[in-house]
Amino acid sequence: MNKNYFFIVNPVHLKKAKSLEAQIHLFFKERIDKYQIFISKNSSHLIQLTNKAVALGVDVIIACGGDGTVNQIGQLIIEKKIKLGIIPIGSGNGISNHFNISTNYQQALKIIVKDVSKKMDIGKVDNRYFFSNIGFGMGVEFIRHYNKNKIHGLLGYIPSFFKSLFSFTPPNIEIITESQTISATPNILLIANTNQQGYGLSLTPEAKTDDGSFNLVIASKTNIFIFNYLIIMILLGFSIKRKRSVRYYDLKNFKITSKNYYINIQIDGEFYFVMKNELNIKILPKAIDVLC
């Protein structure tokens, strides 16, 4: 049975986008499936394109970009019959790494047309969705500085990291579930759905996207030497699960309150400033089909 594929390409990496477009045409040259390729102009245009694909009733929408692109497209097809394909051309690519989707365009396209999918849980924080993770600690401050920086890549990461070291103040947090209240003053607070958070890094290697729960990681406030040691461990790919200042939990639906600051948050790598002290987080089990 012929399929109808709808590719939406994030043009942040214009050279990658043009190369991918050529590879898609080459791949489908001898196939009888229908396909369309659109390069989005901006975030609002990306949403318009996704809504257009939904209205057309296509079989598969393919998000070509990073985790932010997957998030923006995916949230518009939650609990719909349209499947989500991913071609990773972003920076972090935590979601595609979780599903072992290759950065080689031809290999990624083969995964898409093979038509094998997995059900994926989706997280919801108030009225926003997340696919990979949300964070509340110093990682959010890092993303804020990095987004301000005109230099991306490693040359942007290093100054952003040191700026966030000096500008970040850990909030006093309470995590309230049906059965317990967890208090923390975290340097790192991560709620993860996937087993990778991007750039090949992982604080939650055991996370699954179809088990109906999140992995929550808290690295409590400590001195700068221990914190830097934890960061080095993460960068080198070592587990921090058994470290004294680190706690792990499996949670489903819960509330987070900040006692002393408005909440800064990152959702799938995108920074948000929320003018409130309380957020409700819940899981939507197996809410989307991902081709992998």
HUTAGI-V648130 format. One record per backbone hydrogen bond with DSSP energy under -0.5 kcal/mol. CO is the residue of the C=O (numbers start at 0). NH is the residue of the N-H. If there is no record, write none. Layout:
BEGIN
co:CO nh:NH
co:CO nh:NH
END
This chain:
BEGIN
co:2 nh:4
co:2 nh:33
co:3 nh:58
co:3 nh:59
co:4 nh:6
co:4 nh:35
co:5 nh:61
co:6 nh:8
co:6 nh:37
co:7 nh:9
co:7 nh:63
co:8 nh:10
co:8 nh:39
co:9 nh:12
co:11 nh:13
co:12 nh:16
co:13 nh:17
co:14 nh:18
co:15 nh:19
co:16 nh:20
co:17 nh:21
co:18 nh:22
co:19 nh:23
co:20 nh:24
co:21 nh:25
co:22 nh:26
co:23 nh:27
co:25 nh:28
co:27 nh:30
co:33 nh:4
co:35 nh:6
co:37 nh:8
co:37 nh:39
co:39 nh:10
co:41 nh:45
co:42 nh:46
co:43 nh:47
co:44 nh:48
co:45 nh:49
co:46 nh:50
co:47 nh:51
co:48 nh:52
co:49 nh:53
co:50 nh:54
co:51 nh:55
co:52 nh:56
co:52 nh:57
co:53 nh:56
co:58 nh:82
co:59 nh:5
co:60 nh:62
co:60 nh:84
co:61 nh:7
co:61 nh:63
co:62 nh:64
co:62 nh:86
co:63 nh:9
co:64 nh:88
co:64 nh:89
co:65 nh:69
co:66 nh:70
co:67 nh:71
co:68 nh:72
co:69 nh:73
co:70 nh:74
co:72 nh:75
co:73 nh:76
co:76 nh:79
co:82 nh:60
co:82 nh:84
co:83 nh:290
co:84 nh:62
co:86 nh:64
co:86 nh:88
co:91 nh:198
co:92 nh:96
co:93 nh:97
co:94 nh:98
co:95 nh:100
co:96 nh:99
co:99 nh:101
co:102 nh:104
co:103 nh:107
co:104 nh:108
co:105 nh:109
co:106 nh:110
co:107 nh:111
co:108 nh:112
co:109 nh:113
co:110 nh:114
co:110 nh:115
co:111 nh:114
co:114 nh:116
co:115 nh:291
co:117 nh:289
co:119 nh:286
co:119 nh:287
co:121 nh:283
co:122 nh:129
co:123 nh:125
co:123 nh:281
co:124 nh:127
co:127 nh:124
co:129 nh:122
co:131 nh:192
co:131 nh:193
co:132 nh:267
co:133 nh:190
co:134 nh:265
co:136 nh:139
co:136 nh:140
co:137 nh:141
co:138 nh:142
co:139 nh:143
co:140 nh:144
co:141 nh:145
co:142 nh:146
co:143 nh:147
co:144 nh:148
co:149 nh:151
co:152 nh:155
co:152 nh:156
co:153 nh:157
co:154 nh:158
co:155 nh:159
co:156 nh:160
co:157 nh:161
co:158 nh:162
co:159 nh:163
co:160 nh:164
co:161 nh:165
co:162 nh:166
co:163 nh:167
co:170 nh:172
co:171 nh:258
co:172 nh:183
co:173 nh:175
co:173 nh:256
co:174 nh:176
co:174 nh:181
co:175 nh:254
co:179 nh:176
co:180 nh:182
co:181 nh:174
co:183 nh:172
co:184 nh:220
co:186 nh:137
co:187 nh:218
co:188 nh:135
co:188 nh:136
co:189 nh:191
co:189 nh:216
co:190 nh:133
co:191 nh:214
co:197 nh:200
co:200 nh:196
co:200 nh:197
co:203 nh:206
co:208 nh:120
co:213 nh:215
co:213 nh:250
co:214 nh:191
co:215 nh:248
co:216 nh:189
co:217 nh:219
co:217 nh:246
co:218 nh:186
co:218 nh:187
co:222 nh:226
co:223 nh:227
co:224 nh:228
co:225 nh:229
co:226 nh:230
co:227 nh:231
co:228 nh:232
co:229 nh:233
co:230 nh:234
co:231 nh:235
co:232 nh:237
co:233 nh:236
co:239 nh:242
co:242 nh:245
co:244 nh:219
co:246 nh:217
co:248 nh:215
co:248 nh:250
co:250 nh:213
co:253 nh:280
co:254 nh:175
co:255 nh:278
co:256 nh:173
co:261 nh:263
co:262 nh:273
co:264 nh:271
co:265 nh:134
co:265 nh:267
co:266 nh:269
co:269 nh:266
co:271 nh:264
co:271 nh:273
co:272 nh:274
co:273 nh:262
co:273 nh:275
co:275 nh:262
co:276 nh:257
co:278 nh:255
co:279 nh:125
co:280 nh:253
co:281 nh:123
co:282 nh:284
co:283 nh:121
co:283 nh:286
co:286 nh:78
co:287 nh:119
co:287 nh:289
co:288 nh:83
co:289 nh:117
co:289 nh:291
END
